[in-house]
Amino acid sequence: MGERPRSMAFSPATNLGPATGLSCRECGHVRELGPFYACEECFGPLEISYDFGAITRADIEAGPRNIWRYRGLLPVPENVAETPNTEPGLTRLVRADQLAEELGLQRLWVKDDSGNPTHSFKDRVVAVALAAARELGFKVLACPSTGNLANAVAAAAARAGIRSAVFVPSNLESQKIITTAVYGGTFVTVDGNYDDVNRLASEIAGEQEDWAFVNVNVRPYYAEGSKTLGYEIAEQLGWRLPDQIVVPVASGSQLTKIDKAFQELIKLGLVEDKPYKVYGAQAAGCDPVATAFKNGWDVFRPVKPDTIAKSLAIGNPADGTYVLDVVRRTGGAVEDVTDEQVVEGIRLLARTEGIFGETAGGVTVGVLRKLVESGRLDPGAETVIINSGDGLKTLDAVAPVVAPTANIAPSLEAFRAAGIA
Amino acid sequence: MSTVSVRIPTILRTYTGGEAEVKAEGDTLRAVVADLEANYSGISARILDDNGKIRRFVNVYVGDEDVRFADGLDTPTPAGTQVSIIPAVAGG
């Protein structure tokens, strides 16, 4: 949005790879690439337009073992992998037979994005935002965050040797506070919820012209990073799309970009065209999109979040309306689960597959279960779920309900007496 | 009639001659927007849609409150209130 000072102006030397311009999702108004995020006509979100040219599976497979193998599909320069970055992506796609059996599913996969450098999918979006921010001449990498993004921005800025400025709600899990502070950037806790912090960041972005708030003023570039989740799932399945996918919904960007990735792969001929269903997962304590879906509304009503799933606690989700569009177009649904079910979901995934997901993962597993039990998800169809972050960041969620089996003296007698053989 | 301070987003500063913050008069948000229009012609149509409602991708705050949680355009704007207009497509 807006114009930058002349010294920061978009330079003709700026290289954003296959990106060609920005267009408004709402009114279609088109403008040049630059540090803009809201349509100057209607305030609608701007999306990157591309000219991809020809891209083959072999080109991608020959690329780096991280998201830069898809650089030809992202708004980043061709040599993006050569500048210091956290090299996220290509996380494992885990065949989850035991979880599938527990839920009565035929074939289930978990895309485990806790394996990223700062243990959440946010490393993907931040890496793309960092590359674009460099090209656009920004000097500081900043964000409002519910925690995972804070980790990713602070780490990426440290790695890139630039300043970070991170703003989070002060009631965040202590694990996420520590794992941001350790990187040594400017780190501010704000007495308010995420939506308050988000508002503050938008106002600061209007003052600090050389700060790239990754999810505010460079959001069109940033959001494209989530497409790599979709590309990877397709490639890891042997260049095909799943039948169904369940994605956690905070702002809704991840879900809409996975769908965008699938559509691009179809158009480029990299996968066979086939129908697939996209499902969204929310926590009952912050369920504006699920509520809109269930009521048949086109537009959601913002809520004030109250849930342990803090990484999903966005009461006014920027892409909530587009989530409704994708889910309805593909025949999916948006469902929500209680905090109790979130904790059960975390434990179920850990117990059956050895994957310790954060609360957002618990939301997704809980919603998967609810969708299967209510007959809205086909148990015979191939399903992928996203675990977007690491359970080590949300220990408080499970700390009250998990404990050692026994505490014994260091003797064989004590072991025998405990009855745990 | 109360005087309030309105924070203008970068995208609308072309209407305010580059000013990031302007004064406006009005006892409700609706009146404030009308007063802005009187001084900065064209700005109202950027904030409100053709039906006169706040655009879907605009968030307006009176004080700390998102007016969607209050009374929308009928939200009272007492003297000295800070009004903020912010693009909604942010975050997450």
Chai-1 contact restraints between the chains, C-beta under 6 A:
chainA,res_idxA,chainB,res_idxB,connection_type,confidence,min_distance_angstrom,max_distance_angstrom,comment,restraint_id
A,M1,B,T10,contact,1.0,0.0,6.0,A-B,restraint_1
A,M1,B,I11,contact,1.0,0.0,6.0,A-B,restraint_2
A,G2,B,T10,contact,1.0,0.0,6.0,A-B,restraint_3
A,G2,B,I11,contact,1.0,0.0,6.0,A-B,restraint_4
A,A38,B,I11,contact,1.0,0.0,6.0,A-B,restraint_5
A,A38,B,P87,contact,1.0,0.0,6.0,A-B,restraint_6
A,A38,B,V89,contact,1.0,0.0,6.0,A-B,restraint_7
A,E40,B,I11,contact,1.0,0.0,6.0,A-B,restraint_8
A,F43,B,R55,contact,1.0,0.0,6.0,A-B,restraint_9
A,F43,B,F57,contact,1.0,0.0,6.0,A-B,restraint_10
A,F43,B,V58,contact,1.0,0.0,6.0,A-B,restraint_11
A,F43,B,P87,contact,1.0,0.0,6.0,A-B,restraint_12
A,G44,B,F57,contact,1.0,0.0,6.0,A-B,restraint_13
A,P45,B,V89,contact,1.0,0.0,6.0,A-B,restraint_14
A,N198,B,A90,contact,1.0,0.0,6.0,A-B,restraint_15
A,N198,B,G91,contact,1.0,0.0,6.0,A-B,restraint_16
A,S202,B,I86,contact,1.0,0.0,6.0,A-B,restraint_17
A,S202,B,A90,contact,1.0,0.0,6.0,A-B,restraint_18
A,G206,B,P9,contact,1.0,0.0,6.0,A-B,restraint_19
A,G206,B,T10,contact,1.0,0.0,6.0,A-B,restraint_20
A,N215,B,G91,contact,1.0,0.0,6.0,A-B,restraint_21
A,N215,B,G92,contact,1.0,0.0,6.0,A-B,restraint_22
A,V216,B,A90,contact,1.0,0.0,6.0,A-B,restraint_23
A,A250,B,G92,contact,1.0,0.0,6.0,A-B,restraint_24
A,S251,B,G91,contact,1.0,0.0,6.0,A-B,restraint_25
A,S251,B,G92,contact,1.0,0.0,6.0,A-B,restraint_26
A,S253,B,G92,contact,1.0,0.0,6.0,A-B,restraint_27
A,P302,B,R68,contact,1.0,0.0,6.0,A-B,restraint_28
A,I314,B,G92,contact,1.0,0.0,6.0,A-B,restraint_29
A,A318,B,V89,contact,1.0,0.0,6.0,A-B,restraint_30
A,A318,B,A90,contact,1.0,0.0,6.0,A-B,restraint_31
A,A318,B,G91,contact,1.0,0.0,6.0,A-B,restraint_32
A,A318,B,G92,contact,1.0,0.0,6.0,A-B,restraint_33
